[in-house]
Amino acid sequence: MDLQNYVRDIKDFPKEGVTYKDITPLLLSPEATNFALQQFVVKLKDMRIDKVVGIESRGFFFGTLLAKELNVGFIPVRKPGKLPAETHTESYDLEYGKDTLEIHADAIKKGEQILLHDDVLATGGTAKATCNLIERCGGEVVYCNFLVKLLFLNGGEKLNNYNVHSLIEY
């Protein structure tokens, strides 16, 4: 199955000059969603993973599915003010501005093996900020998992110290 057939381009979103990779057509297809999930699981099956971290909000889709498949907990990383307990915060640059992310300070125990998941790896700022949050909590990032990787934005360079995998590359 060619998963690229389930990703559409939305020009000038969220701002002029940006072409957004929209994964909602993939999510509309149970077959494509299951195929993508199984492609991720095959790659992860022999790894020790204690928890999956998903980045708001599109990282939640496959992040929760992966946590269920791997029989581990799921941790949401969210924008400021969305998590109710004590948090760690990380600010970063992204391809069209600046942003901040938060994680519950007690979500990860020291030494836990963490799978980071998000839908798209673009400039790498969001993923690197999340890796920093995971490590601040005492976790070890064992794998950075993405549905789509935008090679032309060189986001993988910010993640050189981590194992990175994507199902689709542009």
CYANA upper distance limits for C-alpha pairs under 8 A (distance plus 0.5 A):
  1 MET  CA     32 ALA  CA      8.07
  1 MET  CA     35 PHE  CA      8.11
  2 ASP  CA      6 TYR  CA      8.39
  3 LEU  CA      7 VAL  CA      7.60
  3 LEU  CA     26 LEU  CA      8.02
  3 LEU  CA     32 ALA  CA      7.36
  3 LEU  CA     36 ALA  CA      8.07
  3 LEU  CA    167 LEU  CA      8.45
  3 LEU  CA    168 ILE  CA      7.55
  4 GLN  CA    168 ILE  CA      7.17
  6 TYR  CA     23 ILE  CA      7.27
  6 TYR  CA     24 THR  CA      8.42
  6 TYR  CA     25 PRO  CA      5.71
  6 TYR  CA     26 LEU  CA      5.12
  6 TYR  CA     32 ALA  CA      8.06
  7 VAL  CA     21 LYS  CA      6.80
  7 VAL  CA     22 ASP  CA      6.04
  7 VAL  CA     23 ILE  CA      5.46
  7 VAL  CA     24 THR  CA      7.87
  7 VAL  CA     25 PRO  CA      6.73
  7 VAL  CA     26 LEU  CA      6.89
  8 ARG  CA     21 LYS  CA      6.39
  8 ARG  CA     22 ASP  CA      5.69
  8 ARG  CA     23 ILE  CA      7.38
  8 ARG  CA     25 PRO  CA      7.85
  9 ASP  CA     19 THR  CA      6.60
  9 ASP  CA     20 TYR  CA      6.10
  9 ASP  CA     21 LYS  CA      5.53
  9 ASP  CA     22 ASP  CA      6.59
 10 ILE  CA     19 THR  CA      6.03
 10 ILE  CA     20 TYR  CA      5.47
 10 ILE  CA     21 LYS  CA      7.07
 10 ILE  CA     22 ASP  CA      7.32
 11 LYS  CA     16 GLU  CA      8.18
 11 LYS  CA     17 GLY  CA      7.82
 11 LYS  CA     18 VAL  CA      6.80
 11 LYS  CA     19 THR  CA      4.93
 11 LYS  CA     20 TYR  CA      6.80
 12 ASP  CA     16 GLU  CA      4.57
 12 ASP  CA     17 GLY  CA      5.62
 12 ASP  CA     18 VAL  CA      5.39
 12 ASP  CA     19 THR  CA      6.16
 12 ASP  CA     20 TYR  CA      7.94
 13 PHE  CA     17 GLY  CA      8.20
 13 PHE  CA     18 VAL  CA      6.15
 13 PHE  CA     19 THR  CA      6.61
 13 PHE  CA     20 TYR  CA      6.21
 14 PRO  CA     18 VAL  CA      7.26
 14 PRO  CA     20 TYR  CA      7.74
 15 LYS  CA     96 TYR  CA      8.24
 21 LYS  CA    120 VAL  CA      8.38
 23 ILE  CA     27 LEU  CA      7.01
 23 ILE  CA    119 ASP  CA      8.44
 24 THR  CA     28 LEU  CA      6.67
 25 PRO  CA     29 SER  CA      7.22
 26 LEU  CA     30 PRO  CA      8.47
 26 LEU  CA     32 ALA  CA      6.28
 26 LEU  CA     33 THR  CA      6.53
 27 LEU  CA     32 ALA  CA      7.89
 27 LEU  CA     33 THR  CA      6.25
 28 LEU  CA     33 THR  CA      8.40
 29 SER  CA     33 THR  CA      6.57
 30 PRO  CA     34 ASN  CA      6.49
 31 GLU  CA     35 PHE  CA      6.53
 32 ALA  CA     36 ALA  CA      6.59
 33 THR  CA     37 LEU  CA      6.63
 34 ASN  CA     38 GLN  CA      6.58
 35 PHE  CA     39 GLN  CA      6.73
 36 ALA  CA     40 PHE  CA      6.88
 36 ALA  CA    147 LEU  CA      8.40
 36 ALA  CA    167 LEU  CA      7.97
 37 LEU  CA     41 VAL  CA      6.73
 37 LEU  CA     62 PHE  CA      7.59
 37 LEU  CA     65 LEU  CA      7.92
 37 LEU  CA     66 LEU  CA      7.54
 38 GLN  CA     42 VAL  CA      6.60
 39 GLN  CA     43 LYS  CA      7.17
 39 GLN  CA    167 LEU  CA      8.09
 40 PHE  CA     44 LEU  CA      6.93
 40 PHE  CA     66 LEU  CA      8.39
 40 PHE  CA    145 ASN  CA      8.45
 40 PHE  CA    167 LEU  CA      8.28
 41 VAL  CA     45 LYS  CA      6.20
 41 VAL  CA     66 LEU  CA      7.74
 41 VAL  CA     69 GLU  CA      7.97
 41 VAL  CA     70 LEU  CA      8.25
 45 LYS  CA     70 LEU  CA      8.38
 48 ARG  CA    113 GLN  CA      7.16
 49 ILE  CA     70 LEU  CA      8.30
 49 ILE  CA     72 VAL  CA      7.99
 49 ILE  CA    112 GLU  CA      8.24
 49 ILE  CA    113 GLN  CA      5.53
 49 ILE  CA    114 ILE  CA      6.22
 49 ILE  CA    115 LEU  CA      6.89
 49 ILE  CA    142 VAL  CA      8.12
 50 ASP  CA     72 VAL  CA      6.32
 50 ASP  CA     73 GLY  CA      7.67
 50 ASP  CA    112 GLU  CA      6.34
 50 ASP  CA    113 GLN  CA      5.66
 50 ASP  CA    114 ILE  CA      6.48
 50 ASP  CA    115 LEU  CA      8.46
 51 LYS  CA     67 ALA  CA      7.42
 51 LYS  CA     72 VAL  CA      5.74
 51 LYS  CA     73 GLY  CA      5.36
 51 LYS  CA     74 PHE  CA      6.30
 51 LYS  CA     75 ILE  CA      7.65
 51 LYS  CA    112 GLU  CA      8.03
 51 LYS  CA    113 GLN  CA      7.29
 51 LYS  CA    114 ILE  CA      5.71
 51 LYS  CA    115 LEU  CA      6.90
 52 VAL  CA     63 GLY  CA      6.88
 52 VAL  CA     64 THR  CA      8.17
 52 VAL  CA     66 LEU  CA      7.84
 52 VAL  CA     67 ALA  CA      6.20
 52 VAL  CA     72 VAL  CA      7.58
 52 VAL  CA     73 GLY  CA      6.82
 52 VAL  CA     74 PHE  CA      5.40
 52 VAL  CA     75 ILE  CA      6.60
 52 VAL  CA    114 ILE  CA      6.28
 52 VAL  CA    115 LEU  CA      5.25
 52 VAL  CA    116 LEU  CA      6.43
 52 VAL  CA    117 HIS  CA      7.57
 53 VAL  CA     63 GLY  CA      7.25
 53 VAL  CA     74 PHE  CA      6.40
 53 VAL  CA     75 ILE  CA      5.15
 53 VAL  CA     76 PRO  CA      6.39
 53 VAL  CA     77 VAL  CA      7.34
 53 VAL  CA    114 ILE  CA      7.41
 53 VAL  CA    115 LEU  CA      6.61
 53 VAL  CA    116 LEU  CA      5.32
 53 VAL  CA    117 HIS  CA      6.58
 54 GLY  CA     59 GLY  CA      5.19
 54 GLY  CA     60 PHE  CA      5.59
 54 GLY  CA     63 GLY  CA      5.57
 54 GLY  CA     64 THR  CA      8.04
 54 GLY  CA     74 PHE  CA      7.82
 54 GLY  CA     75 ILE  CA      6.78
 54 GLY  CA     76 PRO  CA      5.71
 54 GLY  CA     77 VAL  CA      6.55
 54 GLY  CA    116 LEU  CA      6.65
 54 GLY  CA    117 HIS  CA      5.50
 54 GLY  CA    118 ASP  CA      6.43
 55 ILE  CA     59 GLY  CA      5.13
 55 ILE  CA     60 PHE  CA      6.84
 55 ILE  CA     76 PRO  CA      6.68
 55 ILE  CA     77 VAL  CA      5.37
 55 ILE  CA     78 ARG  CA      7.02
 55 ILE  CA    116 LEU  CA      8.49
 55 ILE  CA    117 HIS  CA      7.27
 55 ILE  CA    118 ASP  CA      6.11
 55 ILE  CA    130 THR  CA      8.17
 56 GLU  CA     60 PHE  CA      6.83
 56 GLU  CA     76 PRO  CA      7.38
 56 GLU  CA     77 VAL  CA      6.37
 56 GLU  CA     78 ARG  CA      5.62
 56 GLU  CA     79 LYS  CA      7.65
 57 SER  CA     61 PHE  CA      8.27
 57 SER  CA     78 ARG  CA      8.05
 58 ARG  CA     62 PHE  CA      8.49
 58 ARG  CA    118 ASP  CA      7.12
 58 ARG  CA    119 ASP  CA      6.33
 59 GLY  CA     63 GLY  CA      6.19
 59 GLY  CA    117 HIS  CA      6.31
 59 GLY  CA    118 ASP  CA      4.40
 59 GLY  CA    119 ASP  CA      5.70
 60 PHE  CA     64 THR  CA      6.27
 60 PHE  CA     76 PRO  CA      7.63
 60 PHE  CA    118 ASP  CA      7.96
 61 PHE  CA     65 LEU  CA      7.25
 62 PHE  CA     66 LEU  CA      6.36
 62 PHE  CA    117 HIS  CA      8.00
 62 PHE  CA    118 ASP  CA      8.33
 62 PHE  CA    119 ASP  CA      8.34
 63 GLY  CA     67 ALA  CA      6.69
 63 GLY  CA     74 PHE  CA      7.62
 63 GLY  CA    117 HIS  CA      6.21
 63 GLY  CA    118 ASP  CA      7.78
 64 THR  CA     68 LYS  CA      6.73
 64 THR  CA     74 PHE  CA      6.56
 65 LEU  CA     69 GLU  CA      6.69
 66 LEU  CA     70 LEU  CA      6.47
 67 ALA  CA     71 ASN  CA      6.24
 67 ALA  CA     72 VAL  CA      5.55
 67 ALA  CA     73 GLY  CA      6.34
 67 ALA  CA     74 PHE  CA      6.22
 68 LYS  CA     72 VAL  CA      6.93
 68 LYS  CA     73 GLY  CA      8.22
 75 ILE  CA    103 ILE  CA      8.37
 75 ILE  CA    107 ALA  CA      7.26
 76 PRO  CA    103 ILE  CA      7.44
 77 VAL  CA    101 LEU  CA      6.98
 77 VAL  CA    102 GLU  CA      6.15
 77 VAL  CA    103 ILE  CA      5.51
 77 VAL  CA    104 HIS  CA      8.49
 77 VAL  CA    130 THR  CA      7.93
 78 ARG  CA     82 LYS  CA      6.84
 78 ARG  CA     83 LEU  CA      7.53
 78 ARG  CA    101 LEU  CA      5.96
 78 ARG  CA    102 GLU  CA      5.82
 78 ARG  CA    103 ILE  CA      7.16
 79 LYS  CA    100 THR  CA      6.61
 79 LYS  CA    101 LEU  CA      5.25
 79 LYS  CA    102 GLU  CA      6.48
 80 PRO  CA     89 THR  CA      8.33
 80 PRO  CA    100 THR  CA      7.07
 80 PRO  CA    101 LEU  CA      6.54
 80 PRO  CA    102 GLU  CA      6.43
 83 LEU  CA     87 THR  CA      7.92
 83 LEU  CA    102 GLU  CA      8.08
 83 LEU  CA    103 ILE  CA      7.97
 83 LEU  CA    104 HIS  CA      7.44
 85 ALA  CA    104 HIS  CA      6.78
 85 ALA  CA    105 ALA  CA      8.39
 86 GLU  CA    104 HIS  CA      6.31
 86 GLU  CA    105 ALA  CA      6.22
 86 GLU  CA    106 ASP  CA      8.26
 87 THR  CA    102 GLU  CA      6.45
 87 THR  CA    103 ILE  CA      5.78
 87 THR  CA    104 HIS  CA      4.82
 87 THR  CA    105 ALA  CA      5.15
 87 THR  CA    106 ASP  CA      8.49
 88 HIS  CA    102 GLU  CA      6.04
 88 HIS  CA    103 ILE  CA      6.01
 88 HIS  CA    104 HIS  CA      6.91
 88 HIS  CA    105 ALA  CA      6.02
 88 HIS  CA    133 LEU  CA      7.21
 88 HIS  CA    136 ARG  CA      8.28
 88 HIS  CA    137 CYS  CA      8.42
 89 THR  CA    100 THR  CA      7.41
 89 THR  CA    101 LEU  CA      6.24
 89 THR  CA    102 GLU  CA      5.03
 89 THR  CA    103 ILE  CA      7.34
 89 THR  CA    133 LEU  CA      7.66
 90 GLU  CA    100 THR  CA      6.07
 90 GLU  CA    101 LEU  CA      5.91
 90 GLU  CA    102 GLU  CA      7.00
 90 GLU  CA    129 ALA  CA      6.46
 90 GLU  CA    130 THR  CA      8.17
 90 GLU  CA    132 ASN  CA      8.05
 90 GLU  CA    133 LEU  CA      7.19
 91 SER  CA     98 LYS  CA      7.94
 91 SER  CA     99 ASP  CA      6.26
 91 SER  CA    100 THR  CA      4.63
 91 SER  CA    101 LEU  CA      6.90
 91 SER  CA    129 ALA  CA      7.49
 92 TYR  CA     98 LYS  CA      6.40
 92 TYR  CA     99 ASP  CA      6.18
 92 TYR  CA    100 THR  CA      6.73
 92 TYR  CA    125 GLY  CA      6.44
 92 TYR  CA    126 THR  CA      7.39
 92 TYR  CA    129 ALA  CA      6.84
 93 ASP  CA     97 GLY  CA      6.60
 93 ASP  CA     98 LYS  CA      4.97
 93 ASP  CA     99 ASP  CA      6.87
 93 ASP  CA    125 GLY  CA      6.24
 93 ASP  CA    126 THR  CA      8.24
 94 LEU  CA     98 LYS  CA      6.13
 94 LEU  CA     99 ASP  CA      7.61
 94 LEU  CA    123 THR  CA      6.93
 94 LEU  CA    124 GLY  CA      8.11
 94 LEU  CA    125 GLY  CA      5.92
 94 LEU  CA    126 THR  CA      7.30
 95 GLU  CA    122 ALA  CA      7.95
 95 GLU  CA    123 THR  CA      6.52
101 LEU  CA    129 ALA  CA      7.99
101 LEU  CA    130 THR  CA      7.93
102 GLU  CA    133 LEU  CA      8.11
103 ILE  CA    107 ALA  CA      7.88
103 ILE  CA    133 LEU  CA      7.32
105 ALA  CA    137 CYS  CA      6.69
106 ASP  CA    137 CYS  CA      7.74
107 ALA  CA    137 CYS  CA      8.03
108 ILE  CA    112 GLU  CA      7.13
108 ILE  CA    134 ILE  CA      7.89
108 ILE  CA    137 CYS  CA      6.27
108 ILE  CA    138 GLY  CA      7.12
108 ILE  CA    139 GLY  CA      6.54
109 LYS  CA    137 CYS  CA      7.52
109 LYS  CA    138 GLY  CA      6.63
109 LYS  CA    139 GLY  CA      7.00
110 LYS  CA    137 CYS  CA      7.44
110 LYS  CA    138 GLY  CA      4.64
110 LYS  CA    139 GLY  CA      6.00
111 GLY  CA    138 GLY  CA      6.43
111 GLY  CA    139 GLY  CA      5.61
111 GLY  CA    140 GLU  CA      6.65
112 GLU  CA    138 GLY  CA      7.84
112 GLU  CA    139 GLY  CA      5.36
112 GLU  CA    140 GLU  CA      6.54
113 GLN  CA    139 GLY  CA      6.58
113 GLN  CA    140 GLU  CA      5.54
113 GLN  CA    141 VAL  CA      6.65
113 GLN  CA    142 VAL  CA      6.48
114 ILE  CA    134 ILE  CA      8.21
114 ILE  CA    139 GLY  CA      6.90
114 ILE  CA    140 GLU  CA      6.28
114 ILE  CA    141 VAL  CA      5.33
114 ILE  CA    142 VAL  CA      6.20
114 ILE  CA    143 TYR  CA      7.60
115 LEU  CA    141 VAL  CA      6.64
115 LEU  CA    142 VAL  CA      6.43
115 LEU  CA    143 TYR  CA      5.54
115 LEU  CA    144 CYS  CA      6.63
115 LEU  CA    145 ASN  CA      7.69
116 LEU  CA    127 ALA  CA      8.44
116 LEU  CA    130 THR  CA      8.39
116 LEU  CA    131 CYS  CA      8.12
116 LEU  CA    141 VAL  CA      7.47
116 LEU  CA    143 TYR  CA      6.72
116 LEU  CA    144 CYS  CA      5.29
116 LEU  CA    145 ASN  CA      6.44
117 HIS  CA    144 CYS  CA      6.53
117 HIS  CA    145 ASN  CA      5.19
117 HIS  CA    146 PHE  CA      6.32
118 ASP  CA    127 ALA  CA      8.28
118 ASP  CA    145 ASN  CA      7.03
118 ASP  CA    146 PHE  CA      5.67
118 ASP  CA    147 LEU  CA      7.55
119 ASP  CA    146 PHE  CA      5.66
119 ASP  CA    147 LEU  CA      5.34
119 ASP  CA    148 VAL  CA      6.57
120 VAL  CA    146 PHE  CA      6.17
120 VAL  CA    147 LEU  CA      6.48
120 VAL  CA    148 VAL  CA      5.12
120 VAL  CA    149 LYS  CA      6.16
120 VAL  CA    150 LEU  CA      7.88
121 LEU  CA    127 ALA  CA      7.82
121 LEU  CA    146 PHE  CA      6.85
121 LEU  CA    148 VAL  CA      6.77
121 LEU  CA    149 LYS  CA      5.20
121 LEU  CA    150 LEU  CA      6.61
121 LEU  CA    155 GLY  CA      6.71
121 LEU  CA    156 GLY  CA      8.05
122 ALA  CA    149 LYS  CA      6.90
122 ALA  CA    150 LEU  CA      5.74
122 ALA  CA    151 LEU  CA      8.12
122 ALA  CA    153 LEU  CA      6.22
122 ALA  CA    154 ASN  CA      7.73
122 ALA  CA    155 GLY  CA      5.78
123 THR  CA    153 LEU  CA      5.73
123 THR  CA    154 ASN  CA      6.46
123 THR  CA    155 GLY  CA      4.37
123 THR  CA    156 GLY  CA      8.10
123 THR  CA    158 LYS  CA      8.44
124 GLY  CA    128 LYS  CA      6.43
124 GLY  CA    154 ASN  CA      8.06
124 GLY  CA    155 GLY  CA      4.41
124 GLY  CA    156 GLY  CA      6.77
124 GLY  CA    157 GLU  CA      8.08
124 GLY  CA    158 LYS  CA      6.21
124 GLY  CA    159 LEU  CA      7.53
125 GLY  CA    129 ALA  CA      6.53
125 GLY  CA    155 GLY  CA      7.85
125 GLY  CA    158 LYS  CA      7.82
126 THR  CA    130 THR  CA      6.71
127 ALA  CA    131 CYS  CA      6.69
127 ALA  CA    144 CYS  CA      8.46
127 ALA  CA    159 LEU  CA      8.28
128 LYS  CA    132 ASN  CA      6.72
128 LYS  CA    158 LYS  CA      6.92
128 LYS  CA    159 LEU  CA      6.90
129 ALA  CA    133 LEU  CA      6.83
130 THR  CA    134 ILE  CA      6.68
131 CYS  CA    135 GLU  CA      6.67
131 CYS  CA    141 VAL  CA      7.07
132 ASN  CA    136 ARG  CA      6.54
133 LEU  CA    137 CYS  CA      6.83
134 ILE  CA    138 GLY  CA      7.11
134 ILE  CA    139 GLY  CA      5.82
134 ILE  CA    140 GLU  CA      7.48
134 ILE  CA    141 VAL  CA      7.52
135 GLU  CA    139 GLY  CA      5.44
135 GLU  CA    140 GLU  CA      6.52
135 GLU  CA    141 VAL  CA      7.80
141 VAL  CA    162 TYR  CA      7.65
142 VAL  CA    162 TYR  CA      7.45
142 VAL  CA    163 ASN  CA      7.20
143 TYR  CA    162 TYR  CA      6.93
143 TYR  CA    163 ASN  CA      5.45
143 TYR  CA    164 VAL  CA      6.52
143 TYR  CA    165 HIS  CA      8.15
144 CYS  CA    162 TYR  CA      7.35
144 CYS  CA    163 ASN  CA      6.49
144 CYS  CA    164 VAL  CA      5.19
144 CYS  CA    165 HIS  CA      6.81
145 ASN  CA    164 VAL  CA      6.50
145 ASN  CA    165 HIS  CA      5.57
145 ASN  CA    166 SER  CA      6.45
146 PHE  CA    164 VAL  CA      8.36
146 PHE  CA    165 HIS  CA      6.68
146 PHE  CA    166 SER  CA      5.06
146 PHE  CA    167 LEU  CA      7.39
147 LEU  CA    166 SER  CA      5.70
147 LEU  CA    167 LEU  CA      5.68
147 LEU  CA    168 ILE  CA      6.58
148 VAL  CA    166 SER  CA      6.19
148 VAL  CA    167 LEU  CA      6.68
148 VAL  CA    168 ILE  CA      5.19
148 VAL  CA    169 GLU  CA      6.19
148 VAL  CA    170 TYR  CA      8.12
149 LYS  CA    166 SER  CA      6.49
149 LYS  CA    167 LEU  CA      8.40
149 LYS  CA    168 ILE  CA      6.72
149 LYS  CA    169 GLU  CA      5.28
149 LYS  CA    170 TYR  CA      6.90
150 LEU  CA    154 ASN  CA      7.85
150 LEU  CA    155 GLY  CA      8.01
150 LEU  CA    169 GLU  CA      6.42
150 LEU  CA    170 TYR  CA      5.53
151 LEU  CA    155 GLY  CA      7.72
151 LEU  CA    156 GLY  CA      8.28
151 LEU  CA    169 GLU  CA      7.10
151 LEU  CA    170 TYR  CA      6.35
152 PHE  CA    170 TYR  CA      7.99
154 ASN  CA    158 LYS  CA      8.47
155 GLY  CA    159 LEU  CA      7.69
156 GLY  CA    160 ASN  CA      6.87
156 GLY  CA    164 VAL  CA      8.03
159 LEU  CA    163 ASN  CA      8.38
159 LEU  CA    164 VAL  CA      7.92
